[in-house]
Amino acid sequence: MEKELQTTADGSHTLFVPSLGEHYHSVNGALQESQHIFIQAGLRQAGKQHIRLLEIGFGTGLNSFLTLKEAETSALHIHYYTIELYPLEKSLIATLNYGEMVWQERKDLFEALHEAAWNCPVDITPSFTLHKTEGDCNRLEFPSNIDLIYFDAFSPDKQPEMWSRELFDRLYAAASPAAVIVTYCAKGEVRRRMQAAGFTVQRLPGPPGKRHILFGRKQH
């Protein structure tokens, strides 16, 4: 897929995919969006110090870098599983400004996330293990006992196969008791599919430019 580098309202970069007419992040602020949805509404609600995390859509690596920073500054231990069908080219990764904007002092860790080998666990720091898998999440087996799910696929309008009831059923089965799932998409059909899979779901206030996001939890 062809991708174009663009700058969002908070100064952080995103990528635009002309063939889909879709951005990787909100044009109202990529960094603000990821911090709000995945860190504040997701990671900080997990309620654990040792967390097994599954991300659907590694993308630019912004969510993983923010999570790594949180782990290092909040004494968390995270095993970060992520699935991506279309890994970014190294030349494109080098243009992203997340290293400077998120954690200037440790921007080398952003590079380490992208340089880590695929399809195997890699210790990025003593408290953060990254396991990137290249492939289609609809055809891959998920790890078990997942405490937190970042659901960050392209929108249902562009990739409906990524938002099916069947996929949410599989995520629910892979989740540990009281696990959290968060996503930027607040569409009613998505909420109903998450609920049908077993998650208790609520709408929460979204980041700038977005009214709501979805927060779900697996019941004991």
C-alpha positions in Angstrom: 0.0 0.0 0.0 1.3 3.5 -0.9 1.5 5.8 2.1 2.0 9.5 2.5 3.6 11.2 5.5 1.4 14.0 7.0 1.5 16.2 10.1 -1.4 16.3 12.4 -2.8 19.2 14.5 -0.6 18.4 17.5 2.6 18.4 15.4 3.0 14.6 15.4 3.1 12.6 12.2 0.6 10.2 10.7 0.4 8.3 7.5 -2.3 8.5 4.8 -3.2 5.6 2.6 -4.7 7.0 -0.7 -6.1 3.6 -1.8 -8.2 3.4 1.4 -8.7 7.1 1.8 -7.7 6.5 5.4 -5.2 7.9 8.0 -3.3 5.8 10.5 -4.3 8.3 13.2 -6.5 11.2 13.8 -5.6 14.4 11.9 -6.6 16.3 15.0 -3.5 14.9 16.8 -2.0 11.5 16.4 -0.1 11.6 19.7 -3.0 13.0 21.6 -5.3 10.4 20.2 -3.0 7.4 21.1 -2.3 8.8 24.6 -6.0 9.4 25.3 -7.3 6.1 24.1 -4.7 3.5 24.6 -2.7 4.8 27.6 -5.3 6.8 29.7 -8.4 4.7 28.9 -6.6 1.4 28.4 -3.2 0.8 30.0 -4.0 2.8 33.2 -7.2 0.9 33.7 -5.7 -2.6 33.4 -5.2 -2.7 37.2 -2.0 -4.8 37.1 1.7 -4.3 37.2 2.4 -7.4 35.0 0.4 -7.1 31.8 0.0 -9.3 28.8 -1.1 -7.0 26.0 -2.4 -7.7 22.5 -2.5 -5.0 19.9 -4.5 -5.4 16.6 -2.5 -3.3 14.2 1.1 -2.4 15.0 1.1 0.4 12.4 3.6 3.1 13.0 4.5 1.8 16.5 3.2 4.9 18.2 1.0 2.9 20.6 3.8 0.5 21.5 6.3 3.4 22.1 3.8 5.2 24.4 3.2 1.9 26.3 7.0 1.3 26.6 7.5 4.8 28.1 4.7 4.2 30.5 6.2 0.8 31.5 9.6 2.4 32.1 8.3 5.3 34.1 5.6 3.5 36.1 7.3 0.3 37.0 5.2 -1.9 34.8 6.2 -5.2 33.3 4.6 -5.7 29.8 4.6 -8.5 27.3 3.4 -6.7 24.2 2.0 -8.9 21.4 1.1 -7.1 18.2 -0.2 -8.3 14.8 0.4 -6.4 11.5 -0.4 -7.5 8.0 1.5 -4.7 6.3 4.7 -3.7 8.2 6.1 -0.3 7.3 9.2 0.2 5.2 12.3 1.2 7.1 12.7 4.4 4.9 9.2 5.5 6.0 9.8 4.7 9.7 12.9 6.9 9.7 10.7 9.9 8.8 8.3 9.6 11.7 8.9 12.2 14.5 7.6 10.1 17.4 11.0 9.6 18.9 11.5 13.3 19.4 7.9 14.1 20.4 7.2 11.2 22.8 10.5 10.6 24.5 13.5 12.6 23.2 15.9 11.2 25.8 15.1 7.6 24.8 14.2 7.9 21.1 16.6 5.0 20.5 13.9 2.8 22.0 11.5 3.8 19.2 14.1 2.6 16.8 14.5 -0.6 18.8 10.8 -1.4 18.5 11.0 -1.3 14.7 14.3 -3.0 14.4 13.1 -5.9 16.6 12.8 -9.2 14.7 9.3 -10.3 13.6 7.6 -13.5 14.7 9.5 -14.0 18.0 9.8 -12.3 21.4 12.4 -9.6 21.8 13.4 -8.0 25.1 13.4 -4.2 24.4 14.2 -3.4 28.1 14.2 -5.7 31.2 10.5 -4.7 31.7 9.2 -4.7 28.2 9.1 -7.7 25.8 7.8 -7.1 22.2 6.4 -9.9 20.1 5.5 -8.7 16.6 3.7 -11.1 14.3 3.4 -10.4 10.6 0.1 -11.7 9.3 -3.7 -11.6 9.2 -5.3 -11.6 12.6 -8.3 -13.5 11.2 -6.0 -16.4 10.4 -3.7 -16.3 13.3 -4.1 -17.9 16.8 -4.0 -15.3 19.6 -1.9 -15.7 22.7 -3.9 -16.6 25.8 -4.5 -14.8 29.1 -4.4 -11.4 27.6 -5.0 -8.6 30.1 -5.4 -5.7 27.7 -6.4 -5.3 24.1 -5.6 -2.3 21.9 -8.0 -2.6 18.9 -6.5 -0.2 16.3 -7.4 -1.6 12.9 -8.5 0.6 10.0 -12.1 1.7 10.2 -15.1 -0.7 9.7 -16.0 1.1 6.5 -12.6 0.4 5.0 -11.8 -3.0 6.6 -15.1 -4.6 7.7 -13.5 -8.0 8.1 -11.5 -6.7 11.0 -14.6 -5.8 13.0 -16.6 -9.0 12.8 -18.4 -10.7 15.7 -16.2 -13.8 15.1 -13.1 -11.8 15.7 -14.4 -10.3 18.9 -15.5 -13.8 20.0 -11.9 -14.9 19.6 -10.5 -11.9 21.5 -12.9 -12.6 24.3 -11.8 -16.2 24.5 -8.1 -15.1 24.6 -8.7 -12.5 27.3 -8.1 -13.1 31.0 -10.8 -12.3 33.6 -11.4 -8.6 33.9 -9.4 -7.9 30.8 -9.8 -4.5 29.1 -10.4 -3.7 25.4 -10.2 -0.2 24.0 -10.8 1.2 20.5 -11.2 4.5 18.8 -14.3 3.3 17.0 -17.6 4.1 18.8 -20.0 2.9 16.1 -23.1 1.2 17.4 -22.6 -1.9 15.3 -19.1 -2.4 16.8 -20.3 -1.8 20.3 -23.1 -4.4 19.8 -20.7 -7.0 18.4 -18.3 -6.5 21.4 -21.2 -6.9 23.7 -22.5 -10.0 21.9 -19.0 -11.5 22.3 -19.3 -11.0 26.1 -17.6 -7.7 26.9 -19.4 -5.1 29.0 -19.0 -2.0 26.9 -19.4 1.7 27.5 -18.7 4.8 25.5 -16.2 7.2 26.9 -15.3 10.8 25.9 -12.9 10.8 23.0 -9.7 12.8 22.2 -9.9 16.2 20.4 -12.0 15.9 17.3 -13.7 12.7 18.4 -16.8 12.5 20.5 -16.6 9.0 21.9 -14.4 5.9 22.1 -15.3 2.4 23.3 -14.1 0.8 26.5 -14.9 -2.8 27.2 -14.2 -5.3 30.0 -14.4 -9.0 30.3 -16.5 -10.1 33.3 -15.0 -12.6 35.8 
